[in-house]
Amino acid sequence: MSVTQMYEMERSRTFFSGEQLSKAALYTEPVIIQKDKLHLLPVTEVCVDHFFGDLLNPLAVILQGSSGSGKSSIAQRIMLDWASGKYLAKFYLVFHLKCEELMCFSEEMSLIDLLSWSCSLTSNEIIQMLQRFSLKVLFIIDGFEELRFTQDITYTPPPTDLHQKAPPEVSVCVLLKGQILPDSFLLVTTRSSATQRLNNLINRPQCCTNTIVGFPKKKIEEYFQKFFQDEELFRKAYESVNLNETLLTVCSIPVICWIICTIIRERFNDGADITSGLETTTSIYVEFVSTLLEHHGQGLNESVPNLLRSLGQLAERGMLKQQVLFDEKTIQETVQDPVNNPFLNKFLLERRIKQETMFRFVHLSFQKFFTALYFVLLDEDESQKKVRELLHTVERGWALSSWSAAEFSNRDSEIRKSNQLQSEILFLCGLCKNETIDSFFKKHNVTVSINIETQMKEWIHQCSLRYQHENMMFILHCLYELHERSFIGKVLGDLVLIDLSNISLNKTDCWVLRFCFQCCERIRNLRLNVTSDHLKILQPALCSCEELWLIFDHISDDVGDFILALGDGKIMNQLMIKVDKNKNRSCPEIIGSVKDGVVTLSISCSKISINRPIPLDLTLICPRPAICTINWRDVLQTFMRCTQEPEGSDKEVFALLQVLRSSSGLKKIHLQVDILSDTLVHTIISLIQTCPSLSELGIKAILTLQQEVIQTLQESLTDMDWMLNIWRTSVLLKRDKDSTEEELKPEYMEEVLVHVSSSKLQAPGPTNSMFTPELTDRDEVKGENTHRFVSPHAGQFQCSLTNLVFVMEGKGEMLYKIVPWDPRLLDGLGQMQPAGPLYNIDCFEGSISQLHLPHCEIFSEENKVSLAVAHITGDNVEVLQPLKVSSTHVIINITEFSLFGLIKKIIYPESPVRSQVLFFVRPTSVKQKEKILDVHLLPRNVPLSEVKIQHKENRHIQTSPKCRLTPGREYSLCCLPEGLKVQPEM
């Protein structure tokens, strides 16, 4: 039998009796994108012919994709094309090794035996041809994920030549590593879940990874036309699917596209609604099975209920043994009439001296579907037991993914098994009671004795709380298959954060997200990595987020709609939009927040100059309703053009301010540019005159301010009620002259303000007893001091070193110290950052009811910072809301002891905080002429005693350190006495 005949037969086997159309005629190439192994080159769209375009060096091509994406179809197509002469100039020999068939061999085999088994050549013929054409050999290794890398296999010594015997998995590995036949070419297909292991094995001079994206709209249309052939049927079918965006999206998966075409064709014959009931993946499979049983199952020798149970039993057996091929004996033990069964394919597997009849499901996804269906058809106790074991196995694999192989010997095999079983869980969710499933069971007289809905819902709800990052997309797919809006809303409403920013979403994921998010009235914090195409699908559902973080491929016009959502007065109060730095050199960023009805919006970017990137930044502050009066599409388009202009050109900055002139309600504008020019000054004056609500306008120039420009600005402001402040290259204009108070205020001003604000008629609160703690331990390496305090009675006690206040219920002993923050602990808490030291507190005797943590925020009407307390236990972080926030402390109830630290939301622009400036003089040597002064600008709630630990060799200079400073702002030292030099400038 020729290669062409063999693969034509292989292609037609996957179609059912009575169908004359071969799969070769249906073949439609999906969209494939290519990435290099180190991810240094941009992603490009490629075709299959491009895989072998450059043959100067031995090449390894990885083709990854999800189940049903068409990996094996592409491998078979390459074999057919080669056999027809298309690739003969490039490859004299092509070997197609199907990993699922290799797993049928229990005995060890040499690589020559494996190659001889896969084709019609003898071992001697293969050796001669390999010696002659070693530079023009292609190995297609199809289904790498099917290889079972047990611990025994992993430690088996690899063969050193073509004749040495080894397990098939080991022989394949030496090919991948290039230890044998290093000059050959490789094409390896695999599911995405196994790509990392494959990358670790391949050792070739060139290696590129190609991902099957699926069918775009044009390819779906092409496939439908090939399938239906009749123009009228094709048009009617495609137009019906085209009107259903969700159904059109799932048709991007080749195997689903084929299933839907089959369902629609049979519905044409019945005169039924051709797309009704096709909502979830499970419903599509249920309808397909129902259609085949109705139209292709009349000649079967058993009833439908028995057929479904026998197929389910066979499928489960394969699942437990990680087996996709079944010998004739196994089939006969479970299925009565396998040859006429519409869900099984029969084929011949070559053995050493004979051919063996083997069977497989028409597609792996059907083996998974029938496994799930089998669990539903069992009696209640057995069903719940099997479902419980399945869920445990999958969750165990998730837990082990954070372990290393050295820590757990069977880690890789457990994770592989977990990944393979996830489809069964999705089908189980879809088989929970609903109209489509009930109709299927009633139509075919199938009795279902149990309902697994409660069991699945409990597991999904628990997992959603445990795995809010790495497995969240799978959990959302489970919710979509359940398709129960009220339950989805409950699950998502209980989540503090949904972080999908590390996941590359596809269109199917986006439709799943859209459906799930629309079931939830309010989503607290959502993080996504999306493209503009994804945004068009997701946008209607994203405005229900309180906090929304988006990572984009580029800033599109649609982004303006999210900024408008900040001003519509509904749900959203935090917005962060970034551009992936790997996809855009300038990396624009948009950050918006709403507090007390006032919106602060910052748009920043880096303009690419000839010599360097120049940071551009625009910050706007206005009442929430004013946001809706701004044309954000024009603002964003103009701002992005600013980043594309060469150095020195300010026409786009001028255009940006012109756009803002038409906006009503703006209170503050801060803009960072490369140069402040005459043209820009005139635009600023015009903006002040036409925007009566504006009270503050700041411009920071990267380049030095020109005296002529400043003079022009001063003259223009002469007759206006505005004050001009200049600091280095920054210009600040304020309407109210009284509000231009210097930020670096002396401490007595702050004390007066605090005194006045607290002088209102209020009942006096409890007073604090000051104490100086005992130093019990000093860790010189870590720089940590452990303090001890023994309270003699109940009361409020304030530490003189840290300003911590302990509210004791009686006599007790406290141990506490400051420890470093781990920044990873706050990753899942949205826009939160530390707002003070992290304290490790323990109470050995007695009890403490409240803890007062000192803060350094300065509250005003425009700045009401949202302070909270992070309670850290191990890797878990609990955010505690304060009972009260005074002018100096944040107060919380405390019942258990571990780590406590103040946190606050990131706000833009930063506002001043109570601060301190500390000076330390380094010791001088005999030869040293100049003294070195270390200057620290710190928040006030950082204890001086802790800073001294870091400067134990230096001398602290006592001054009046208290002041107000703004985080992120630059300050300089001013030294009046002659003969002294300040270096470096701060």
PyMOL commands that set and color helices and strands:
alter all, ss='L'
color gray80, all
select helices_A, chain A and resi 3-12+23-26+48-52+71-83+99-102+111-118+123-132+144-146+151-154+168-177+192-201+217-228+231-242+245-250+254-270+281-296+304-320+328-334+364-377+380-400+411-430+435-443+453-466+472-482+485-493+507-518+532-542+559-567+624-627+632-642+651-661+678-690+707-716+737-739+747-757+823-829+944-950
alter helices_A, ss='H'
color red, helices_A
select strands_A, chain A and resi 31-36+44-46+59-65+93-98+109-110+137-142+165-166+185-191+206-214+326-327+344-350+355-361+498-500+523-529+545-552+574-579+589-595+598-608+613-623+668-673+696-701+723-727+730-734+769-771+774-779+784-791+795-799+805-808+812-819+832-845+848-854+867-873+876-880+884-885+889-893+899-905+913-921+933-939+955-957+962-965
alter strands_A, ss='S'
color yellow, strands_A
deselect
rebuild
show_as cartoon
